[in-house]
């Protein structure tokens, strides 16, 4: 969906996320519990609601006004990555981590930012 070596995003609590203008459309390679939202004008991928892991929103970090300081903590879907594509992420998953692992990973991330 990114047509790139990377899909950069940041996981935020659902209650801390709000669309303030426009009405994104659902599309892409989603499923009932993984909905990708796009700009209706240019069809840029904006965010994903991964309902399987709880009330979170996965926001495409290039959309943020200031993404500085967001060093990768976790990379997913590495089974499909290009061999030369590397990140400094502490955790790497061939696909996605199991939903029950997200609490532990989020706690570890929060501790690393303290």
N, C-alpha and C positions, 0 to 999 in steps of 0.2 A: 504493500500500500504506500510505501514511502518513495519507491524508485530510488533508493539510496542505500548506502552501506549501514546507515544508522537510522533509528527512529527514537529521537530524544524526547523524553517526557518526564513529568514529575507527578507523583501520586499525592493528591490532596484530599482532605476530608470533605465529604459531600456538602456538609453544612457551611463550609468555608468557600464554596464555589457558586458563582451566579453568572448567568449570561445576562449582560446588561443592555445589549442591543442586538436586534435581528432575531431570527428564528432558525437555528441550525437544523439540518436535515440528517436523518439516519441513513447510513450507507456502508459500503465496504464489505469486507469479509467477516461479518459479525455473526452472532447467534442470539437466541433469546436473552441470555445473561451476559452478553458482551456486545454493547451497542456503540458503534463509532459515529461521531457527529461531525458534519462537514459544513463549511460555509456554503449557503445556497447560491451565491453569486459565482465564486471562483472554484468551488468544490475542494478547497484545501481542507485536509484533515485537521480538526481543531482539538477534539478531546474524545475520550472513551469513558463509558460508564461500565466498569467490570463488576456487575452485580454479584457475581459469585464470591467475591472477597469482601463484600460489605458495602457500606455507603461511602464509596470513594469515587473520585474522578481522576482519570489519568490525562493530564493536560499536556499538550505538545509544548515543550519548553521554549522553542523558538518564538512562540506567540507572546511570551512574557515580556513586559517592558524592560526588566532587568534580570536576566537569568544568571548573572555572575554569581559565583560562589556555589553553584549547583554541580559539584563534581559527582560523577556517576558512582552510585553505591551498589547497584545491582544491574546486571544485564540479563535479558531473557531472549529466547528464541535463537540461541547461539548455534543450534544444530544447522541453521540456515545461513550463518554469517560467512562473509568472505574471509579467507585465511589470513589476510593482512590487516583486517579490521580489529583493532585492539582498543580497550578502554582500561582505565585504572580501577574499574569496579571491583569491590571486595567480594561480591558473590556473582556467580555465573550459573545460568540454568539453560539446559538444552531447549526446553519449552518454557512454561510458566511454573513458578513454585506452586506447590499444593496450597489451596486456600487456608488450610490450618497453619501453614508456615508464615503467613503474612503478619500475624501478631508479633511473633518473635523477631522477624526481620524489621518491622517498624520500630519495635522497642530498641533493637540494636542500633538502628539508624539514629533515633532520637538521642541515645546515649552518646553516639559518636559526634553529635552536633552540640552537645552540652559544654 
